[in-house]
Structure formats: C-alpha cells, structure tokens
Amino acid sequence: MSDTTGLIERAARARSAFSTVNPHCLQSIVRLAQEMTLVACCDLVDEDGTTLCASGATVSRSIELTLGERRLQQPLETSLELVPGISPAVIADDCLALMRQTPALALLAGSGRAAVARVVGKLPLSGPLALLLCIARQFNPASYQNSLAAMIVCAGLADGLDLAEQDAELLILAALVKDVGESYLNPQLIDGRLPAREWQQVAAHPAIGHAFLTAFTDFPPALAECVLQHHERGDGSGYPRQLAAAQIDPLATLVGLADCVAALVMGGAGEFALDARLGSCLGERVAVALTLIPGEFPPAAVAVVAAALAPLAEAGSGIAGGSFAQRILPTLQQIRSARLLAEALAQSAPTPGLATIGSFSLAAIRGLDKSLRATGVYDLSQLGVLESDAQLMGKTCLIVDEVGWRLRHLARNVYLRSAQNGEDLAPVAELVAILSAPD
Ligand SMILES: [Fe+2]
C-alpha cells in the first residue's frame, strides 16, 4: 500500500466516525447560522437515503430538529459552507491584536513574531476546519485566544530553539488546532474546575481533534499526532494515553509547554488560571509551572521562555502575604493524607492494576512533596522568617498553589487510569476525593 493510499484510507476511516451528527457541534452550527450565512454545499442525506436538507439551502434553526443525532451518508462538517468563511488573514490579525493587548505575548514571540503571520498566511483552511475555528472564535473566545497565544509561544520557541522551518510550521499550526476537538464536547464541561468523573469527557478532546484533522484536513500525520499528544507528559501523568517520555514526540512536548504558558498568560478559565491572591508575578509563576516536575519539559525550551519573560520579572506585583496556617498548611495536610492513601492502595489493592495506579500516585505525590520540602516549609524553625517576609511567602505560595493544581490533576489521572483499565472505582474514591480537595 502506497503512502498516499494509506493516508486516504486513514482519512476515510476517521471520516466515518463523524457520520453521526454530534449534538454539541450541531448546536454551535445552529448558533453560527444565526450570525452568519451557512449554506448546504451538497444534499444532506441520512443513512436510509432520505434527503434532510437540499444542496444550496441556507441553514436555519430548524436543522437542529431535522438532523438530531442522525447518521448521515456524508459528515455534516463537509456538507456546509460558511459564506464568507474565516480567512487566514483574520486569524493573523487576531494574533497581532492579541500581541498588542498582551505585552507578555509579544515578549514570548520575540523575533519569531513574523513567523506567525507567515505560517497562518499559507494555512490550508479547509471547509470543516474553517467551520470549527469560526465556532471557537465566536462562542469559545477563551479557548480560541489560548490557541492563538500558544501559536505565538510556539513561534518564539521555534525561533529560540532554531528549529528547521518545516518543524516550526508544524509546531505553530499544531498550536492553532490543538483544541478543535472541544467543539464536540458539552460546552459546560470546558469551563470551570471539573470533578474527575466529568473531566473524563474533556480528556477525550485530543483524540477527537486527531480524528477530525485526519478526516478533514491535508495536514501531515505528524501534526495530527502532535494534537493527540499535546496533553501527554513524560512522567506518565498526561492524557489521553498516559504515554512515557520516550513515546512522546518532541514537538508535541513543545505544544504542551506552549499550552501551559498560554493558559498562564491568558488567565481566565485556563487550567493554570492566575490566582487573584497572587497578583501577576507572571514570570515567576511560569517558571514554577515549567520546572516543578523535573524533566517534564526540555530545559532548553524552558530557558527560551524564561529569557523571553525576564523583562517582566521586576513588574511582578501583588506578592501575597498571609499566615502559614492559612496559605500552606492545608496543602501539607492534603499531601500527607494522599500519601497515606496511595501507600495503602499500592500495598493492598484488590487488583494488580489498582496496585500499579497506587504506586504511580505514590511516586507522583512524593515528587510533589520533594518540591515543597525544598522550599523549607517543613522546617518549623523557619516559619517565623517565612511569615515575616512577604516576598518569600509569596514565592512559596506560588509553589504551593502549583502543587495544589498538580494534586487535582493527579486526581483526574487516577480516575482516568482506573476507568480506562475497567477497574472498580470504589477503592480509589477516597484518594481521588483527597487529591481533588479545593485549596
Ligand atoms: Fe488541549
């Protein structure tokens, strides 16, 4: 089988997964049709041969009832056309506007700034991809702007790491489309801090995005693979497949790093959203997030980001004070309880699979505990020094807050691993609850 034949067959297989109309995507399409002109570019025919919408018809609200969750002969995504669609120039302009509004992004782009417009300018924007990008731009601006910010970070990384042009283009485009799979999820799941159980659905977005890009674009498989892996982490704590470091494409790791940095810079509902109590201190917060887990991100890439944000260092403000008992003690207690539960699971789990999950959790908790220990918070004789130095207290709180986020992420990982392995969830319920505890 030739490479081309293989790609066509993969695309056809992926396309068949989109034959059934996704209700969340359909809802967004109907909303979009109320703001823009959306036309059927071919007959919409269900699997029984019934024509549900004729070619050339303008899409209206009634299409939602007509299509329901029907199975179509041709995916809805390829059957609709926006008039006019979103153009590469609009996306490039959005990037430039974002850099003007957000000085940190301009710093992160560095001399890679020109690459963003150049790469986006020649973007092969197919109908389905244009449709989803338009939906994100209109109805999920936080996600759309996070993707643009990640593109900008990737452009700076590509420049700082002196990547080959082909890799740079792949990296920047992967950042733009990394979250297209979110259009197929219940929008209520995208916002807010989800419990581990609901988060399982969000964890599917890289795989949905991979299938979408394979089915509906001519992007190289390596780009779709980057999208599939953009939440994988080298310590196995990522998703959806919990890959080990050696299994993760280095470019996917860079997209993941850019995703984290973009979320911190943009704040809002991102997973690493800025903590209002900590003020800006963006440079320090990014440094903590990227280095807390040794080896999570390539040191050379972390150094590029740190150098880019260095001019912000003195602008850090709003360093938090507060007492040790208020700000730090709850996390130390949470870690202790979680460690005891993980130890018990590792030693006496009812199945070998759960014992492995217990051991994984224990190693992750110990790693986070080590990071906390390095700050001196366990040295009770130093508490007076810590509490009297607002700057030091603030820096320690940054680490404590990052550890808190990592514990919540571990809760999701434990739940996901258990569910994916078909394990009984009862033995991990208490551990998940402790790890998920709000700070
Ligand atoms: Fe994502």
Residues whose N, C-alpha, C, O or C-beta is under 5 A from the ligand:
A	BS01	LIG	K178 D179
